[in-house]
Amino acid sequence: MGVTGIGGFFFRAKDPKALSAWYAEHLGVGAGPYGQWDTEAGTTVFSPFAADTDYFAADRQWMLNLRVDDLDGLIAALQAAGIEVITKPEWNMPGVGRFARIHDPENNPIELWQPE
């Protein structure tokens, strides 16, 4: 008995409909009824960070991390859509995977992770 996975991620938005459409269009997230999307089973990290972390912007209380299967392809598609993608070699972790960062239209941080 216990938790088997994350059932949802809920957050406030200035324009929920527009933000939902952006996530569905660019990341394929939440395009189904009630914002649902089917995911593949895999590792999920649940990790509170220190209040003074510099891992993501100090004015944000959370950062969404999305597991992807083709980081290079997604980066190319996002850039073609005019979305800034940030990569830094020091974010990549042997045995863990590669990472990139973007921000949604309301400046919420999103980390993209391709596991190894």
A tleap script that builds the chain and sets N, CA, C and O, in Angstrom:
source leaprc.protein.ff14SB
mol = sequence {
  NMET GLY VAL THR GLY ILE GLY GLY PHE PHE
  PHE ARG ALA LYS ASP PRO LYS ALA LEU SER
  ALA TRP TYR ALA GLU HIE LEU GLY VAL GLY
  ALA GLY PRO TYR GLY GLN TRP ASP THR GLU
  ALA GLY THR THR VAL PHE SER PRO PHE ALA
  ALA ASP THR ASP TYR PHE ALA ALA ASP ARG
  GLN TRP MET LEU ASN LEU ARG VAL ASP ASP
  LEU ASP GLY LEU ILE ALA ALA LEU GLN ALA
  ALA GLY ILE GLU VAL ILE THR LYS PRO GLU
  TRP ASN MET PRO GLY VAL GLY ARG PHE ALA
  ARG ILE HIE ASP PRO GLU ASN ASN PRO ILE
  GLU LEU TRP GLN PRO CGLU
}
set mol.1.N position { 0.853 -1.178 0.000 }
set mol.1.CA position { 0.000 0.000 0.000 }
set mol.1.C position { 0.889 1.227 0.000 }
set mol.1.O position { 1.935 1.233 0.649 }
set mol.2.N position { 0.494 2.255 -0.710 }
set mol.2.CA position { 1.256 3.484 -0.761 }
set mol.2.C position { 1.005 4.215 -2.062 }
set mol.2.O position { 0.153 3.816 -2.857 }
set mol.3.N position { 1.736 5.265 -2.271 }
set mol.3.CA position { 1.600 6.091 -3.460 }
set mol.3.C position { 2.201 5.357 -4.650 }
set mol.3.O position { 3.277 4.770 -4.541 }
set mol.4.N position { 1.512 5.390 -5.783 }
set mol.4.CA position { 1.999 4.702 -6.983 }
set mol.4.C position { 2.455 5.665 -8.068 }
set mol.4.O position { 2.977 5.232 -9.095 }
set mol.5.N position { 2.267 6.955 -7.860 }
set mol.5.CA position { 2.694 7.942 -8.850 }
set mol.5.C position { 2.005 9.264 -8.615 }
set mol.5.O position { 1.150 9.382 -7.737 }
set mol.6.N position { 2.369 10.241 -9.384 }
set mol.6.CA position { 1.747 11.559 -9.293 }
set mol.6.C position { 0.464 11.526 -10.106 }
set mol.6.O position { 0.476 11.136 -11.274 }
set mol.7.N position { -0.632 11.929 -9.501 }
set mol.7.CA position { -1.925 11.921 -10.163 }
set mol.7.C position { -2.236 13.213 -10.882 }
set mol.7.O position { -3.145 13.253 -11.711 }
set mol.8.N position { -1.507 14.263 -10.586 }
set mol.8.CA position { -1.742 15.540 -11.245 }
set mol.8.C position { -0.795 16.592 -10.722 }
set mol.8.O position { -0.158 16.423 -9.683 }
set mol.9.N position { -0.717 17.662 -11.447 }
set mol.9.CA position { 0.094 18.814 -11.040 }
set mol.9.C position { -0.786 20.030 -11.264 }
set mol.9.O position { -1.143 20.333 -12.403 }
set mol.10.N position { -1.140 20.725 -10.202 }
set mol.10.CA position { -2.088 21.831 -10.268 }
set mol.10.C position { -1.404 23.107 -9.814 }
set mol.10.O position { -0.702 23.115 -8.804 }
set mol.11.N position { -1.607 24.183 -10.558 }
set mol.11.CA position { -0.991 25.457 -10.196 }
set mol.11.C position { -1.829 26.594 -10.730 }
set mol.11.O position { -2.632 26.418 -11.646 }
set mol.12.N position { -1.635 27.754 -10.153 }
set mol.12.CA position { -2.379 28.937 -10.556 }
set mol.12.C position { -1.778 29.535 -11.828 }
set mol.12.O position { -0.574 29.443 -12.066 }
set mol.13.N position { -2.642 30.148 -12.638 }
set mol.13.CA position { -2.176 30.799 -13.868 }
set mol.13.C position { -3.006 32.051 -14.107 }
set mol.13.O position { -4.181 32.107 -13.745 }
set mol.14.N position { -2.393 33.039 -14.712 }
set mol.14.CA position { -3.110 34.270 -15.059 }
set mol.14.C position { -4.138 33.996 -16.154 }
set mol.14.O position { -5.236 34.553 -16.132 }
set mol.15.N position { -3.784 33.140 -17.107 }
set mol.15.CA position { -4.670 32.792 -18.220 }
set mol.15.C position { -4.632 31.274 -18.397 }
set mol.15.O position { -3.909 30.774 -19.259 }
set mol.16.N position { -5.404 30.530 -17.588 }
set mol.16.CA position { -5.338 29.063 -17.627 }
set mol.16.C position { -5.595 28.456 -19.001 }
set mol.16.O position { -4.909 27.506 -19.379 }
set mol.17.N position { -6.551 28.966 -19.753 }
set mol.17.CA position { -6.849 28.392 -21.066 }
set mol.17.C position { -5.676 28.560 -22.025 }
set mol.17.O position { -5.289 27.612 -22.708 }
set mol.18.N position { -5.109 29.761 -22.078 }
set mol.18.CA position { -3.975 30.003 -22.971 }
set mol.18.C position { -2.765 29.178 -22.548 }
set mol.18.O position { -2.058 28.633 -23.396 }
set mol.19.N position { -2.523 29.085 -21.251 }
set mol.19.CA position { -1.375 28.324 -20.776 }
set mol.19.C position { -1.561 26.831 -21.056 }
set mol.19.O position { -0.609 26.154 -21.444 }
set mol.20.N position { -2.767 26.317 -20.865 }
set mol.20.CA position { -3.044 24.916 -21.194 }
set mol.20.C position { -2.802 24.649 -22.667 }
set mol.20.O position { -2.223 23.625 -23.027 }
set mol.21.N position { -3.241 25.562 -23.519 }
set mol.21.CA position { -3.038 25.399 -24.959 }
set mol.21.C position { -1.551 25.405 -25.305 }
set mol.21.O position { -1.120 24.631 -26.160 }
set mol.22.N position { -0.758 26.262 -24.658 }
set mol.22.CA position { 0.682 26.327 -24.907 }
set mol.22.C position { 1.340 24.995 -24.542 }
set mol.22.O position { 2.127 24.463 -25.325 }
set mol.23.N position { 1.025 24.448 -23.357 }
set mol.23.CA position { 1.601 23.175 -22.932 }
set mol.23.C position { 1.214 22.050 -23.891 }
set mol.23.O position { 2.049 21.211 -24.231 }
set mol.24.N position { -0.036 22.028 -24.325 }
set mol.24.CA position { -0.490 20.990 -25.248 }
set mol.24.C position { 0.216 21.117 -26.595 }
set mol.24.O position { 0.655 20.114 -27.158 }
set mol.25.N position { 0.330 22.336 -27.118 }
set mol.25.CA position { 0.935 22.550 -28.432 }
set mol.25.C position { 2.427 22.251 -28.454 }
set mol.25.O position { 2.906 21.570 -29.361 }
set mol.26.N position { 3.159 22.745 -27.480 }
set mol.26.CA position { 4.619 22.666 -27.528 }
set mol.26.C position { 5.223 21.464 -26.818 }
set mol.26.O position { 6.326 21.032 -27.152 }
set mol.27.N position { 4.497 20.917 -25.830 }
set mol.27.CA position { 5.058 19.809 -25.068 }
set mol.27.C position { 4.186 18.558 -25.095 }
set mol.27.O position { 4.601 17.505 -24.611 }
set mol.28.N position { 2.978 18.662 -25.656 }
set mol.28.CA position { 2.082 17.515 -25.693 }
set mol.28.C position { 1.516 17.165 -24.335 }
set mol.28.O position { 1.052 16.044 -24.127 }
set mol.29.N position { 1.545 18.099 -23.417 }
set mol.29.CA position { 1.100 17.863 -22.048 }
set mol.29.C position { -0.326 18.354 -21.868 }
set mol.29.O position { -0.646 19.492 -22.213 }
set mol.30.N position { -1.178 17.499 -21.331 }
set mol.30.CA position { -2.521 17.913 -20.952 }
set mol.30.C position { -3.462 18.191 -22.098 }
set mol.30.O position { -4.360 19.022 -21.968 }
set mol.31.N position { -3.278 17.514 -23.221 }
set mol.31.CA position { -4.135 17.779 -24.377 }
set mol.31.C position { -5.470 17.037 -24.307 }
set mol.31.O position { -6.365 17.301 -25.111 }
set mol.32.N position { -5.613 16.112 -23.355 }
set mol.32.CA position { -6.838 15.325 -23.245 }
set mol.32.C position { -7.892 16.002 -22.392 }
set mol.32.O position { -7.684 17.116 -21.911 }
set mol.33.N position { -9.024 15.336 -22.200 }
set mol.33.CA position { -10.096 15.898 -21.366 }
set mol.33.C position { -9.581 16.224 -19.961 }
set mol.33.O position { -8.818 15.454 -19.377 }
set mol.34.N position { -9.994 17.343 -19.442 }
set mol.34.CA position { -9.605 17.797 -18.092 }
set mol.34.C position { -8.099 17.974 -17.951 }
set mol.34.O position { -7.576 17.949 -16.837 }
set mol.35.N position { -7.401 18.151 -19.059 }
set mol.35.CA position { -5.952 18.336 -19.000 }
set mol.35.C position { -5.185 17.035 -18.852 }
set mol.35.O position { -4.013 17.060 -18.478 }
set mol.36.N position { -5.797 15.923 -19.127 }
set mol.36.CA position { -5.139 14.632 -18.949 }
set mol.36.C position { -4.159 14.350 -20.083 }
set mol.36.O position { -4.300 14.868 -21.191 }
set mol.37.N position { -3.171 13.522 -19.784 }
set mol.37.CA position { -2.326 12.931 -20.822 }
set mol.37.C position { -1.757 11.643 -20.273 }
set mol.37.O position { -1.467 11.538 -19.081 }
set mol.38.N position { -1.599 10.668 -21.142 }
set mol.38.CA position { -1.064 9.372 -20.743 }
set mol.38.C position { 0.449 9.438 -20.772 }
set mol.38.O position { 1.041 9.978 -21.706 }
set mol.39.N position { 1.065 8.890 -19.750 }
set mol.39.CA position { 2.518 8.909 -19.655 }
set mol.39.C position { 3.053 7.483 -19.607 }
set mol.39.O position { 2.321 6.544 -19.294 }
set mol.40.N position { 4.321 7.334 -19.917 }
set mol.40.CA position { 4.983 6.049 -19.777 }
set mol.40.C position { 5.512 5.937 -18.360 }
set mol.40.O position { 5.957 6.926 -17.778 }
set mol.41.N position { 5.466 4.760 -17.813 }
set mol.41.CA position { 6.008 4.550 -16.470 }
set mol.41.C position { 7.503 4.826 -16.491 }
set mol.41.O position { 8.181 4.533 -17.475 }
set mol.42.N position { 7.998 5.374 -15.435 }
set mol.42.CA position { 9.422 5.674 -15.326 }
set mol.42.C position { 9.700 6.398 -14.029 }
set mol.42.O position { 8.803 6.597 -13.209 }
set mol.43.N position { 10.918 6.781 -13.852 }
set mol.43.CA position { 11.345 7.455 -12.638 }
set mol.43.C position { 10.702 8.824 -12.502 }
set mol.43.O position { 10.631 9.588 -13.465 }
set mol.44.N position { 10.239 9.125 -11.311 }
set mol.44.CA position { 9.764 10.464 -10.961 }
set mol.44.C position { 10.539 10.898 -9.733 }
set mol.44.O position { 10.630 10.158 -8.754 }
set mol.45.N position { 11.092 12.085 -9.784 }
set mol.45.CA position { 11.852 12.614 -8.648 }
set mol.45.C position { 10.962 13.566 -7.868 }
set mol.45.O position { 10.340 14.461 -8.441 }
set mol.46.N position { 10.907 13.370 -6.568 }
set mol.46.CA position { 10.181 14.257 -5.662 }
set mol.46.C position { 11.224 14.796 -4.702 }
set mol.46.O position { 11.698 14.067 -3.830 }
set mol.47.N position { 11.593 16.080 -4.850 }
set mol.47.CA position { 12.733 16.577 -4.097 }
set mol.47.C position { 12.569 18.037 -3.693 }
set mol.47.O position { 12.747 18.931 -4.519 }
set mol.48.N position { 12.232 18.285 -2.432 }
set mol.48.CA position { 12.261 19.674 -1.969 }
set mol.48.C position { 13.689 20.204 -2.020 }
set mol.48.O position { 14.642 19.478 -1.737 }
set mol.49.N position { 13.824 21.460 -2.379 }
set mol.49.CA position { 15.126 22.119 -2.428 }
set mol.49.C position { 15.221 23.117 -1.282 }
set mol.49.O position { 14.202 23.559 -0.751 }
set mol.50.N position { 16.429 23.465 -0.906 }
set mol.50.CA position { 16.637 24.493 0.114 }
set mol.50.C position { 16.017 25.806 -0.362 }
set mol.50.O position { 16.008 26.096 -1.559 }
set mol.51.N position { 15.507 26.585 0.565 }
set mol.51.CA position { 14.839 27.849 0.231 }
set mol.51.C position { 15.752 28.801 -0.535 }
set mol.51.O position { 15.269 29.628 -1.309 }
set mol.52.N position { 17.059 28.698 -0.333 }
set mol.52.CA position { 17.989 29.612 -0.997 }
set mol.52.C position { 18.688 28.974 -2.209 }
set mol.52.O position { 19.741 29.452 -2.629 }
set mol.53.N position { 18.115 27.904 -2.772 }
set mol.53.CA position { 18.736 27.245 -3.920 }
set mol.53.C position { 18.873 28.203 -5.104 }
set mol.53.O position { 18.056 29.106 -5.286 }
set mol.54.N position { 19.903 27.994 -5.894 }
set mol.54.CA position { 20.029 28.757 -7.138 }
set mol.54.C position { 19.791 27.833 -8.340 }
set mol.54.O position { 20.115 28.181 -9.475 }
set mol.55.N position { 19.220 26.654 -8.073 }
set mol.55.CA position { 18.936 25.696 -9.146 }
set mol.55.C position { 17.844 26.210 -10.079 }
set mol.55.O position { 17.827 25.868 -11.262 }
set mol.56.N position { 16.932 27.028 -9.555 }
set mol.56.CA position { 15.945 27.727 -10.375 }
set mol.56.C position { 15.657 29.073 -9.737 }
set mol.56.O position { 16.079 29.332 -8.610 }
set mol.57.N position { 14.940 29.930 -10.450 }
set mol.57.CA position { 14.761 31.333 -10.057 }
set mol.57.C position { 14.212 31.490 -8.644 }
set mol.57.O position { 13.307 30.768 -8.227 }
set mol.58.N position { 14.775 32.439 -7.924 }
set mol.58.CA position { 14.407 32.676 -6.530 }
set mol.58.C position { 12.960 33.137 -6.370 }
set mol.58.O position { 12.381 32.983 -5.294 }
set mol.59.N position { 12.371 33.696 -7.419 }
set mol.59.CA position { 10.994 34.179 -7.295 }
set mol.59.C position { 9.967 33.082 -7.609 }
set mol.59.O position { 8.771 33.363 -7.680 }
set mol.60.N position { 10.420 31.846 -7.796 }
set mol.60.CA position { 9.527 30.720 -8.089 }
set mol.60.C position { 9.626 29.678 -6.987 }
set mol.60.O position { 10.714 29.380 -6.495 }
set mol.61.N position { 8.487 29.131 -6.607 }
set mol.61.CA position { 8.456 28.129 -5.552 }
set mol.61.C position { 8.605 26.705 -6.081 }
set mol.61.O position { 8.823 25.774 -5.306 }
set mol.62.N position { 8.490 26.534 -7.384 }
set mol.62.CA position { 8.564 25.204 -7.959 }
set mol.62.C position { 9.172 25.259 -9.353 }
set mol.62.O position { 9.230 26.317 -9.981 }
set mol.63.N position { 9.623 24.106 -9.825 }
set mol.63.CA position { 10.052 23.944 -11.207 }
set mol.63.C position { 9.539 22.588 -11.670 }
set mol.63.O position { 9.779 21.571 -11.020 }
set mol.64.N position { 8.843 22.578 -12.777 }
set mol.64.CA position { 8.328 21.351 -13.360 }
set mol.64.C position { 9.440 20.670 -14.145 }
set mol.64.O position { 10.125 21.319 -14.936 }
set mol.65.N position { 9.625 19.371 -13.937 }
set mol.65.CA position { 10.604 18.585 -14.673 }
set mol.65.C position { 9.825 17.575 -15.502 }
set mol.65.O position { 9.058 16.780 -14.959 }
set mol.66.N position { 10.021 17.604 -16.810 }
set mol.66.CA position { 9.332 16.681 -17.702 }
set mol.66.C position { 10.333 15.730 -18.350 }
set mol.66.O position { 11.337 16.161 -18.917 }
set mol.67.N position { 10.050 14.445 -18.259 }
set mol.67.CA position { 10.886 13.411 -18.859 }
set mol.67.C position { 10.586 13.370 -20.359 }
set mol.67.O position { 9.418 13.348 -20.749 }
set mol.68.N position { 11.613 13.360 -21.199 }
set mol.68.CA position { 11.442 13.335 -22.658 }
set mol.68.C position { 12.273 12.193 -23.244 }
set mol.68.O position { 13.204 11.702 -22.607 }
set mol.69.N position { 11.922 11.772 -24.478 }
set mol.69.CA position { 12.666 10.677 -25.095 }
set mol.69.C position { 13.554 11.120 -26.250 }
set mol.69.O position { 14.338 10.321 -26.763 }
set mol.70.N position { 13.445 12.380 -26.669 }
set mol.70.CA position { 14.285 12.902 -27.757 }
set mol.70.C position { 14.559 14.376 -27.473 }
set mol.70.O position { 13.940 15.257 -28.070 }
set mol.71.N position { 15.471 14.629 -26.576 }
set mol.71.CA position { 15.749 16.005 -26.157 }
set mol.71.C position { 16.194 16.870 -27.326 }
set mol.71.O position { 15.739 18.006 -27.457 }
set mol.72.N position { 17.065 16.361 -28.170 }
set mol.72.CA position { 17.543 17.157 -29.304 }
set mol.72.C position { 16.400 17.525 -30.247 }
set mol.72.O position { 16.313 18.666 -30.701 }
set mol.73.N position { 15.533 16.572 -30.540 }
set mol.73.CA position { 14.396 16.844 -31.407 }
set mol.73.C position { 13.436 17.851 -30.809 }
set mol.73.O position { 12.940 18.734 -31.509 }
set mol.74.N position { 13.170 17.722 -29.503 }
set mol.74.CA position { 12.276 18.667 -28.836 }
set mol.74.C position { 12.892 20.056 -28.795 }
set mol.74.O position { 12.195 21.047 -29.014 }
set mol.75.N position { 14.188 20.142 -28.519 }
set mol.75.CA position { 14.867 21.442 -28.513 }
set mol.75.C position { 14.716 22.108 -29.877 }
set mol.75.O position { 14.404 23.296 -29.958 }
set mol.76.N position { 14.934 21.354 -30.939 }
set mol.76.CA position { 14.815 21.920 -32.290 }
set mol.76.C position { 13.399 22.416 -32.560 }
set mol.76.O position { 13.223 23.495 -33.125 }
set mol.77.N position { 12.391 21.646 -32.165 }
set mol.77.CA position { 10.999 22.052 -32.375 }
set mol.77.C position { 10.646 23.293 -31.560 }
set mol.77.O position { 9.965 24.193 -32.051 }
set mol.78.N position { 11.107 23.335 -30.322 }
set mol.78.CA position { 10.831 24.501 -29.468 }
set mol.78.C position { 11.497 25.753 -30.040 }
set mol.78.O position { 10.875 26.813 -30.106 }
set mol.79.N position { 12.747 25.633 -30.447 }
set mol.79.CA position { 13.449 26.777 -31.026 }
set mol.79.C position { 12.786 27.234 -32.322 }
set mol.79.O position { 12.703 28.433 -32.585 }
set mol.80.N position { 12.316 26.292 -33.128 }
set mol.80.CA position { 11.617 26.648 -34.370 }
set mol.80.C position { 10.327 27.406 -34.080 }
set mol.80.O position { 9.870 28.202 -34.899 }
set mol.81.N position { 9.741 27.154 -32.906 }
set mol.81.CA position { 8.519 27.851 -32.491 }
set mol.81.C position { 8.831 29.172 -31.786 }
set mol.81.O position { 7.923 29.859 -31.318 }
set mol.82.N position { 10.117 29.525 -31.711 }
set mol.82.CA position { 10.510 30.786 -31.091 }
set mol.82.C position { 10.636 30.735 -29.580 }
set mol.82.O position { 10.642 31.775 -28.922 }
set mol.83.N position { 10.738 29.539 -29.023 }
set mol.83.CA position { 10.863 29.375 -27.570 }
set mol.83.C position { 12.343 29.258 -27.218 }
set mol.83.O position { 13.059 28.427 -27.778 }
set mol.84.N position { 12.789 30.086 -26.296 }
set mol.84.CA position { 14.190 30.050 -25.870 }
set mol.84.C position { 14.455 28.774 -25.077 }
set mol.84.O position { 13.714 28.439 -24.154 }
set mol.85.N position { 15.514 28.073 -25.447 }
set mol.85.CA position { 15.933 26.860 -24.761 }
set mol.85.C position { 17.330 27.103 -24.208 }
set mol.85.O position { 18.221 27.552 -24.928 }
set mol.86.N position { 17.513 26.805 -22.937 }
set mol.86.CA position { 18.807 26.984 -22.284 }
set mol.86.C position { 19.392 25.603 -21.995 }
set mol.86.O position { 18.717 24.737 -21.438 }
set mol.87.N position { 20.641 25.410 -22.375 }
set mol.87.CA position { 21.363 24.186 -22.029 }
set mol.87.C position { 22.708 24.590 -21.440 }
set mol.87.O position { 23.294 25.599 -21.832 }
set mol.88.N position { 23.178 23.807 -20.516 }
set mol.88.CA position { 24.503 24.011 -19.927 }
set mol.88.C position { 25.121 22.636 -19.700 }
set mol.88.O position { 24.482 21.769 -19.105 }
set mol.89.N position { 26.342 22.421 -20.157 }
set mol.89.CA position { 26.970 21.110 -19.996 }
set mol.89.C position { 26.991 20.634 -18.538 }
set mol.89.O position { 26.879 19.436 -18.278 }
set mol.90.N position { 27.131 21.554 -17.603 }
set mol.90.CA position { 27.209 21.143 -16.196 }
set mol.90.C position { 25.885 20.607 -15.651 }
set mol.90.O position { 25.871 19.983 -14.590 }
set mol.91.N position { 24.781 20.834 -16.350 }
set mol.91.CA position { 23.497 20.264 -15.921 }
set mol.91.C position { 23.413 18.776 -16.237 }
set mol.91.O position { 22.697 18.041 -15.556 }
set mol.92.N position { 24.137 18.317 -17.266 }
set mol.92.CA position { 24.076 16.919 -17.667 }
set mol.92.C position { 24.825 16.064 -16.655 }
set mol.92.O position { 25.891 16.438 -16.166 }
set mol.93.N position { 24.240 14.901 -16.352 }
set mol.93.CA position { 24.796 14.046 -15.311 }
set mol.93.C position { 24.959 12.626 -15.843 }
set mol.93.O position { 23.965 11.962 -16.135 }
set mol.94.N position { 26.212 12.147 -15.974 }
set mol.94.CA position { 26.420 10.775 -16.431 }
set mol.94.C position { 25.642 9.795 -15.547 }
set mol.94.O position { 25.669 9.892 -14.320 }
set mol.95.N position { 24.954 8.858 -16.187 }
set mol.95.CA position { 24.166 7.887 -15.456 }
set mol.95.C position { 22.769 8.375 -15.100 }
set mol.95.O position { 21.910 7.581 -14.714 }
set mol.96.N position { 22.540 9.673 -15.228 }
set mol.96.CA position { 21.221 10.256 -14.926 }
set mol.96.C position { 20.569 10.749 -16.204 }
set mol.96.O position { 19.435 10.376 -16.504 }
set mol.97.N position { 21.274 11.587 -16.966 }
set mol.97.CA position { 20.737 12.050 -18.230 }
set mol.97.C position { 21.142 13.458 -18.589 }
set mol.97.O position { 22.005 14.068 -17.958 }
set mol.98.N position { 20.480 13.959 -19.639 }
set mol.98.CA position { 20.740 15.306 -20.158 }
set mol.98.C position { 19.550 16.205 -19.850 }
set mol.98.O position { 18.417 15.743 -19.717 }
set mol.99.N position { 19.836 17.509 -19.738 }
set mol.99.CA position { 18.817 18.459 -19.317 }
set mol.99.C position { 18.823 19.715 -20.188 }
set mol.99.O position { 19.850 20.101 -20.747 }
set mol.100.N position { 17.667 20.333 -20.287 }
set mol.100.CA position { 17.507 21.644 -20.910 }
set mol.100.C position { 16.420 22.370 -20.128 }
set mol.100.O position { 15.640 21.748 -19.406 }
set mol.101.N position { 16.376 23.687 -20.279 }
set mol.101.CA position { 15.357 24.469 -19.569 }
set mol.101.C position { 14.653 25.408 -20.525 }
set mol.101.O position { 15.246 25.956 -21.454 }
set mol.102.N position { 13.372 25.573 -20.266 }
set mol.102.CA position { 12.545 26.554 -20.963 }
set mol.102.C position { 11.667 27.229 -19.927 }
set mol.102.O position { 11.666 26.846 -18.757 }
set mol.103.N position { 10.920 28.236 -20.358 }
set mol.103.CA position { 9.925 28.887 -19.504 }
set mol.103.C position { 8.629 28.975 -20.284 }
set mol.103.O position { 8.635 29.246 -21.485 }
set mol.104.N position { 7.517 28.746 -19.600 }
set mol.104.CA position { 6.229 28.887 -20.269 }
set mol.104.C position { 5.883 30.364 -20.410 }
set mol.104.O position { 6.630 31.207 -19.913 }
set mol.105.N position { 4.783 30.708 -21.065 }
set mol.105.CA position { 4.447 32.125 -21.276 }
set mol.105.C position { 4.252 32.940 -19.992 }
set mol.105.O position { 4.283 34.170 -20.033 }
set mol.106.N position { 4.050 32.265 -18.854 }
set mol.106.CA position { 3.920 32.984 -17.584 }
set mol.106.C position { 5.218 32.930 -16.787 }
set mol.106.O position { 5.233 33.209 -15.588 }
set mol.107.N position { 6.315 32.566 -17.467 }
set mol.107.CA position { 7.667 32.540 -16.920 }
set mol.107.C position { 7.895 31.454 -15.864 }
set mol.107.O position { 8.815 31.562 -15.054 }
set mol.108.N position { 7.062 30.407 -15.871 }
set mol.108.CA position { 7.292 29.273 -14.982 }
set mol.108.C position { 8.415 28.421 -15.551 }
set mol.108.O position { 8.420 28.142 -16.751 }
set mol.109.N position { 9.364 28.000 -14.728 }
set mol.109.CA position { 10.488 27.202 -15.219 }
set mol.109.C position { 10.084 25.763 -15.497 }
set mol.109.O position { 9.335 25.152 -14.734 }
set mol.110.N position { 10.591 25.237 -16.597 }
set mol.110.CA position { 10.356 23.846 -16.977 }
set mol.110.C position { 11.701 23.237 -17.321 }
set mol.110.O position { 12.429 23.746 -18.172 }
set mol.111.N position { 12.019 22.149 -16.655 }
set mol.111.CA position { 13.240 21.422 -16.950 }
set mol.111.C position { 12.859 20.212 -17.795 }
set mol.111.O position { 11.937 19.474 -17.447 }
set mol.112.N position { 13.557 20.010 -18.891 }
set mol.112.CA position { 13.357 18.875 -19.763 }
set mol.112.C position { 14.493 17.891 -19.509 }
set mol.112.O position { 15.665 18.266 -19.532 }
set mol.113.N position { 14.140 16.635 -19.267 }
set mol.113.CA position { 15.126 15.633 -18.858 }
set mol.113.C position { 15.019 14.406 -19.751 }
set mol.113.O position { 13.966 13.774 -19.841 }
set mol.114.N position { 16.131 14.078 -20.413 }
set mol.114.CA position { 16.198 12.819 -21.153 }
set mol.114.C position { 17.055 11.864 -20.336 }
set mol.114.O position { 18.279 11.994 -20.313 }
set mol.115.N position { 16.418 10.900 -19.661 }
set mol.115.CA position { 17.181 9.946 -18.849 }
set mol.115.C position { 18.111 9.101 -19.705 }
set mol.115.O position { 17.847 8.862 -20.884 }
set mol.116.N position { 19.196 8.655 -19.100 }
set mol.116.CA position { 20.115 7.729 -19.789 }
set mol.116.C position { 19.630 6.309 -19.598 }
set mol.116.O position { 20.254 5.371 -20.093 }
savepdb mol mol.pdb
quit
